[in-house]
Amino acid sequence: MKLATIYQSAQSLTPGETVSLFRIDVSSVGGGLLYFVQGAEFDKEIEFGGIKYQPMDVEFDGLEVTGQGSLPSPTIRLSNTDGIAQTMINTFGDLLGCEVRRIRTFKRFLDGQPDADPSCFFGPDVFLIERKTSENSVYIEWELSAAIDQEGRMIPGRTMIRDTCLWRYRTWSPSQGHFDYTKAQCPYTGNAYYDENNLPTTPSKDRPSRTLACCKLRFGEDAALPFGGFPGAGRVST
């Protein structure tokens, strides 16, 4: 496990170039997942955590957080010159309610780099498409809202289970001979494999026990654990 973390890198004098990676989830309206990176920074496909990101001209504005208590309502503009954004609109409508997710990392942590580490990133910043505000031959623009800034939305948005992680884990694909991360929510992409009892095993039998011990085995005792449960929750007697 690498000692450097995304936070240590950010505080160093030479953190390196920052990279923003985007994902638009169109599955709620019948589509799939679109992964892309700012085309002005990369002229070819890049990979992070085994996921391929296509270059696309994108502007993402309005993320400033004020002290007034209101959540940001950013806008995202996708280039309409290559036809990708237009095809999505023509096929699936204005994409209202679809999720837009952004993570940020440093170029040094991308796949293929000497310090490649898919666990080193900031975010994710999660938004939902609120409305399409502009469409022309140059770009298509949407207004976004924070994922928790929805009418009737309660916090937390899921049942609080104390000792069990509910994140979807990677799955082994026998036909491909590697892991499938398409629907994975757990960010683990390492080469240490454990079974449901937290014992070492082979890649094809890699299964999470869904406990804190499972998380610590994969990410380390002192790491910031992406545990999908609520270990701090408990019954209080008065």
C-alpha positions in Angstrom: 0.0 0.0 0.0 1.3 3.4 -0.9 2.0 5.8 1.9 1.1 8.9 -0.1 -2.5 9.9 0.1 -4.5 12.4 -1.9 -4.5 14.7 1.1 -0.7 14.6 1.6 -0.3 15.3 -2.1 -2.6 18.3 -2.0 -0.6 19.8 0.9 2.8 19.3 -0.7 4.7 22.0 -2.5 4.5 20.1 -5.8 1.1 18.2 -5.8 1.0 17.9 -9.6 -1.7 18.5 -12.2 -5.3 18.1 -11.0 -7.6 16.0 -13.2 -11.5 16.1 -13.0 -13.2 12.9 -14.1 -17.0 12.9 -14.9 -19.7 10.3 -15.1 -23.3 10.8 -16.3 -25.6 8.0 -15.4 -28.4 7.8 -17.9 -29.7 4.4 -16.7 -32.8 6.0 -15.1 -34.1 6.9 -18.6 -33.0 3.8 -20.4 -29.3 4.5 -21.2 -26.0 3.6 -19.6 -22.9 5.3 -18.1 -20.9 7.9 -19.9 -17.4 8.5 -18.5 -15.4 11.5 -19.8 -12.5 13.8 -19.0 -11.9 17.4 -20.0 -10.8 17.3 -23.6 -8.7 20.5 -23.2 -6.4 18.5 -20.9 -6.3 15.2 -22.7 -6.5 14.4 -26.3 -6.9 10.7 -25.9 -8.6 8.2 -23.6 -7.3 7.8 -20.1 -8.0 5.2 -17.3 -8.5 5.5 -13.6 -9.4 2.5 -11.5 -9.8 0.4 -14.6 -12.5 2.7 -16.0 -11.9 4.4 -19.3 -12.6 8.1 -19.7 -13.1 9.7 -23.1 -11.9 13.2 -23.8 -14.8 15.7 -24.2 -15.0 19.5 -24.0 -16.8 20.3 -20.8 -17.3 23.3 -18.6 -18.4 22.9 -14.9 -19.3 26.1 -13.1 -21.0 27.3 -10.0 -19.6 25.1 -7.3 -19.0 27.9 -4.9 -20.4 27.3 -1.4 -21.6 30.4 0.5 -22.1 31.0 4.2 -25.8 31.5 3.7 -26.6 27.8 4.0 -27.8 27.3 0.4 -26.3 24.5 -1.6 -24.6 25.2 -4.9 -26.6 24.9 -8.2 -23.8 24.4 -10.8 -24.1 24.2 -14.5 -22.5 21.8 -16.9 -21.9 22.4 -20.6 -20.9 19.7 -22.9 -19.6 20.3 -26.4 -22.2 19.6 -29.1 -19.7 19.6 -32.0 -18.9 15.9 -31.8 -22.5 14.7 -31.7 -22.3 12.7 -28.4 -24.3 15.1 -26.3 -26.9 15.6 -29.1 -27.3 11.9 -29.5 -28.1 11.5 -25.8 -30.7 14.2 -26.0 -32.2 12.8 -29.2 -32.4 9.3 -27.7 -33.2 9.8 -24.0 -34.8 13.3 -23.9 -33.4 16.1 -21.7 -31.9 13.7 -19.1 -33.9 15.2 -16.2 -33.1 13.5 -12.9 -30.0 11.8 -14.3 -27.0 11.7 -12.0 -23.8 13.7 -12.7 -20.8 12.6 -10.7 -17.4 14.3 -10.5 -14.2 13.1 -8.8 -10.9 14.8 -8.7 -7.4 13.3 -8.5 -3.9 14.1 -9.5 -2.5 13.0 -12.9 0.2 11.0 -11.1 -2.4 8.7 -9.7 -4.0 7.8 -13.1 -3.6 4.2 -14.3 -0.3 3.7 -16.1 1.6 6.3 -14.0 4.4 5.3 -11.6 2.2 6.4 -8.6 -1.0 4.9 -10.0 -3.6 4.6 -7.1 -7.3 4.4 -7.8 -8.1 5.0 -4.1 -6.6 8.5 -4.2 -9.3 11.0 -5.2 -11.5 13.8 -3.8 -15.3 13.4 -3.9 -17.4 12.3 -5.4 -19.4 15.4 -6.0 -22.9 14.1 -6.8 -25.6 16.2 -8.6 -28.8 15.6 -10.5 -29.8 17.2 -13.7 -32.6 19.7 -12.8 -33.3 21.2 -16.3 -31.8 21.8 -19.7 -31.0 25.5 -20.0 -29.5 25.8 -23.5 -29.0 23.8 -26.6 -27.2 25.0 -29.8 -24.7 23.7 -32.3 -21.8 24.6 -30.0 -22.9 23.2 -26.6 -25.7 21.9 -24.5 -26.1 23.2 -21.0 -27.9 21.8 -17.9 -28.5 23.2 -14.5 -27.8 20.8 -11.7 -28.9 20.5 -8.1 -27.1 18.7 -5.2 -28.3 15.1 -4.9 -29.6 15.8 -1.3 -31.3 19.1 -2.4 -34.5 17.4 -3.5 -38.0 18.1 -2.4 -39.1 15.6 0.2 -35.6 14.1 0.5 -34.8 12.9 4.0 -31.3 12.5 5.5 -30.0 9.9 5.6 -31.3 8.6 2.3 -31.1 5.0 3.3 -31.6 2.8 6.3 -28.8 3.1 8.9 -27.3 -0.3 9.4 -24.5 -0.3 11.9 -22.1 -3.2 11.2 -22.8 -4.1 7.6 -21.5 -2.5 4.4 -24.2 -2.4 1.7 -22.0 -1.1 -1.2 -21.9 -3.3 -4.3 -18.6 -5.1 -4.6 -16.7 -5.9 -7.8 -17.5 -9.2 -9.4 -15.2 -11.7 -11.1 -15.9 -12.4 -14.8 -14.7 -16.0 -15.6 -15.1 -15.4 -19.3 -12.9 -12.3 -19.3 -10.5 -13.4 -16.6 -10.7 -10.1 -14.7 -13.0 -8.1 -12.4 -16.0 -6.3 -13.6 -16.4 -2.8 -12.0 -19.4 -1.7 -14.0 -21.8 -1.6 -11.1 -19.4 -1.6 -8.3 -19.8 1.1 -5.5 -16.9 -0.1 -3.4 -13.7 1.7 -4.7 -11.4 -1.3 -3.9 -9.3 -2.4 -6.9 -6.3 -4.0 -5.1 -4.7 -7.4 -5.7 -5.3 -8.8 -2.2 -8.2 -11.2 -2.2 -10.3 -12.5 0.7 -13.4 -14.6 1.1 -16.5 -14.1 3.2 -14.6 -15.1 6.3 -11.8 -12.6 5.7 -9.3 -15.4 4.8 -6.9 -15.1 1.9 -8.2 -16.6 -1.3 -8.0 -16.5 -5.1 -9.4 -13.7 -7.4 -12.4 -15.8 -8.5 -13.4 -16.4 -4.9 -12.9 -12.8 -3.7 -16.0 -11.9 -1.7 -16.5 -9.2 1.0 -17.6 -10.1 4.5 -19.2 -6.7 4.6 -17.7 -5.9 8.0 -15.2 -3.3 9.2 -12.5 -6.0 9.4 -13.1 -6.6 5.7 -12.6 -3.0 4.9 -9.4 -2.7 7.0 -7.9 -5.8 5.3 -8.3 -4.2 1.9 -7.6 -0.5 2.6 -5.4 -0.7 5.7 -5.9 -0.1 9.4 -5.0 3.6 9.3 -6.7 4.5 6.0 -9.9 6.5 5.6 -12.3 3.6 5.1 -15.1 3.9 2.5 -17.3 1.6 4.8 -20.9 1.6 3.6 -22.4 1.1 7.1 -22.9 3.4 10.1 -20.5 2.0 12.8 -21.2 5.1 14.9 -24.9 4.4 15.1 -26.2 2.7 18.3 -29.0 2.4 20.7 -29.1 5.0 23.4 -31.0 4.4 26.6 -32.3 7.3 28.6 
